[in-house]
Amino acid sequence: DIAAREQQAREANALYDRLRNAGLPVLVLGDVNSVLPASRSALPPDHRRKFAGDETIPLLLDGTDLRAVYPDSTYRTDPPPRTFPASAPNRKIDHVFYPPDLLAPVARAIRCEAPSPPSDHCAVVAAFRLRKSASEWPAPDKHLELDTLLAD
């Protein structure tokens, strides 16, 4: 439900902050079960009502510089990007968000693998170009262990 998704978004946002503050490059991606606010108008009316008041993605991205691989402008295309259900997609609830200071998207696609998708969702895939040279990235031994960063 919306309340559970919004709480999960707050927790993911806090985790993102901890990882980025530790200097780690982070992508946020997956099945968010929510649509970008700009895409709501492209939904059929019954689906539009389902997502009314849903702040999952704004909460997930709050205070971050993350950008969507499929930005708001893509929802004005015909047809707009869609990922669910894989058998006949009518909305996009799967996302890839990236930090634009570190990465530049060079390709993106939605793969449904018709006629037999491996999941009930289509996959969002992306390729990126690094914005920094290898010498500008922090050395791996300079980071805390991920388990340490994730511990409460």
N, C-alpha and C positions, 0 to 999 in steps of 0.2 A: 504494500500500500504506500501511499504518498509519504506519510509520516516516517515510515521505516526507511524509505529511500532517502529522504531528506536527512535523517540522522546518519545514515551511512555516508552520505555526501560530506557532512561536517567532519566525520572521522577521517575520511580519505583526504580531505583538504588539510587537516592538521598533520597527517602523516606526510603528505607532500611537502608541507612547510618544513618539517623536521629534516627530511631527506635533502631538500634544496639548501637549507641553511647549513647542512654538513658538506655542501659542495658537490653533491651527487647530481648528475644529469638524470632527469626523470621524465618518462612518458606516462600519461594516464590513459588507459584504454580498457575497453571491454563492453560488456552488456550492462548498460546503465539503467535500462528499463524506463527511460525518460527521453523526451524529445527536446531539442534546442527550442527555446522560446520563439525564435523566428520561424521555425518550421510548423508551428501549430496551425497557422492559417492554411497550410497545404494539406491538412488532414481532413478526412471526411468528418461531417458534423458530430457523429456519435463518438469518434475518437478524440475530437477536439475537446468535448466535454470531459472525457476521461482524464485529460492532462490539465484541465483548468485549475489554476492555483498551484500547480506543481513547480516548486522552486529547486528541484534536485540539482540541475546543472548549474544554475547561478550559485548555489551554495558550494558545489564542488569546485567551481572556478574562482570563488570569492578571494580577492587579494592575490591571485596568481597572475602570471603573464601568459598562461597557457592559451593556445589557439587551437581551434578545431581544424582537422584536416579537411573536413567538409564545412566551410564557413557559411554564415548566414546567407550570403549571396547565392549559394548553390541551391537554396530552397525556392528560388524564384525561377529556376529552370523547369523545363517540361520534358520529361517527368523529373520531379525532385528525387534526390537519393533516398532509397528505402532499404531496410534490412530485415524487417519482420512482418509476418512470418515468411520463412524462406520459400515456401511453396507459392506464395502470391504476395510479395511484400507490399505493404500499404503505409508503413511508417518507418522512421529511422531511429532506433533506440540503442544502437551500437555505435561507439564513438572512439576516435583516437585524438587525444589532445597532446600537443607538443610545446616545448619552450622555444619561442622564435629566436631567442638570443643564441641558442646552441644549434638549432636544426632548421633547415629549410626544406619543405616538402618538394620533391621533384616528380613524384608520381603517386597516384591514389586510385583505388578501385573498390568496387563492391562486388564480391564473388558469391554467387548463390549456388554454383555448381549444379545447375539443372542437368538432367531431370531428377537426380537424387542427392539433395544437399546432405552434408554430413551432420547437420544440426538443424534445429528449428529456426535458426538465425542465419542470415547471410554474413559473411566475413567482411570487415572493413580492413583493407590492407593499404600500406603506405610505404614509400621509400623516401629517405631523407638524405640531404647533403649536410655534412658537418660544417658549421660556420667557423669553427676554430681549427687551427692546425694541431697536429698531435702534440707538439711541444707546449701548446697552451692548455692542454687538459691536465688536471691534477694527476699525479702519479698514484696508481692504485694502492700503494702501501701507505699513502698519506691519509686514507679514509679509515674511519672506524668500521668495524665489521657490521654488516647489515643487521645481524641479530641484535647487536648492541643498540643500534639506532631504533629498532622496532620495539624494544623492550619498554615496558611502562615504568 
